[in-house]
Amino acid sequence: CMPCRAMEPAFEKLAENYANQFNFAKVNVDEAPELASKFGIRSIPTLLLIKDGKIAEQLIGARPYQQLAQVLDTHTPAVSN
């Protein structure tokens, strides 16, 4: 979809910048409808943050890089100095 394609650069940048903290995957819901059904995906793009096998965050619709980074930052353990 066009919104999915519009988000691709932000998603790729997130995957690069947060590679040590998170695993990133893209799923084509037309090619994997069973996976979309399992997670209740009804609109695309939908971004899921899965932690301990459960959905910790679900974002529906295109979002800018900074907003996505803020969400990831809330799930990144603080590093003590």
C-alpha positions as CSV (number, residue, x, y, z in Angstrom):
1,C,0.0,0.0,0.0
2,M,1.1,3.6,-0.5
3,P,1.3,4.4,3.2
4,C,3.3,1.3,3.8
5,R,5.8,2.4,1.1
6,A,5.9,5.9,2.5
7,M,6.9,4.5,5.9
8,E,9.6,2.2,4.5
9,P,12.5,4.7,4.8
10,A,11.6,5.3,8.5
11,F,11.2,1.6,9.2
12,E,14.6,0.9,7.6
13,K,16.3,3.6,9.6
14,L,14.7,2.4,12.8
15,A,15.9,-1.2,12.0
16,E,19.4,0.2,11.5
17,N,19.5,2.5,14.6
18,Y,17.8,0.0,17.0
19,A,19.3,-3.2,15.7
20,N,20.9,-4.0,19.0
21,Q,17.7,-3.6,21.0
22,F,14.9,-5.0,18.7
23,N,14.3,-7.4,15.9
24,F,12.4,-5.9,12.9
25,A,10.3,-7.8,10.4
26,K,8.0,-6.7,7.6
27,V,5.0,-8.9,6.7
28,N,2.9,-8.7,3.5
29,V,-0.6,-9.4,4.8
30,D,-1.7,-10.5,1.4
31,E,1.0,-13.2,1.4
32,A,0.5,-14.2,5.1
33,P,-3.2,-13.7,5.9
34,E,-3.0,-16.3,8.7
35,L,-0.4,-14.1,10.5
36,A,-2.5,-11.0,10.0
37,S,-5.5,-12.8,11.5
38,K,-3.5,-14.1,14.4
39,F,-2.6,-10.6,15.4
40,G,-5.9,-9.0,14.5
41,I,-4.5,-6.8,11.7
42,R,-7.4,-5.1,10.0
43,S,-5.7,-2.0,8.7
44,I,-2.3,-1.4,7.1
45,P,0.2,-0.2,7.9
46,T,0.1,-1.7,11.4
47,L,3.2,-1.8,13.5
48,L,3.4,-4.1,16.4
49,L,5.9,-4.2,19.2
50,I,5.9,-7.7,20.6
51,K,7.5,-8.3,24.0
52,D,7.5,-11.7,25.8
53,G,5.1,-13.0,23.1
54,K,2.5,-10.3,23.8
55,I,1.6,-7.1,21.9
56,A,3.2,-4.3,24.0
57,E,2.4,-1.5,21.4
58,Q,0.2,-1.4,18.4
59,L,0.3,1.6,16.0
60,I,-2.1,1.8,13.1
61,G,-1.4,4.1,10.2
62,A,1.7,5.8,8.8
63,R,3.9,7.5,11.4
64,P,7.0,9.6,11.1
65,Y,10.4,8.3,12.2
66,Q,10.6,10.5,15.4
67,Q,7.2,9.3,16.7
68,L,8.2,5.6,16.1
69,A,11.6,6.2,17.8
70,Q,9.8,7.7,20.8
71,V,7.7,4.5,21.2
72,L,10.8,2.3,20.9
73,D,12.6,4.4,23.5
74,T,9.9,3.8,26.0
75,H,10.6,0.1,25.7
76,T,14.4,0.4,25.7
77,P,16.0,-0.4,29.1
78,A,17.8,2.6,30.6
79,V,21.6,2.3,30.7
80,S,23.1,3.3,34.0
81,N,26.5,5.0,34.0
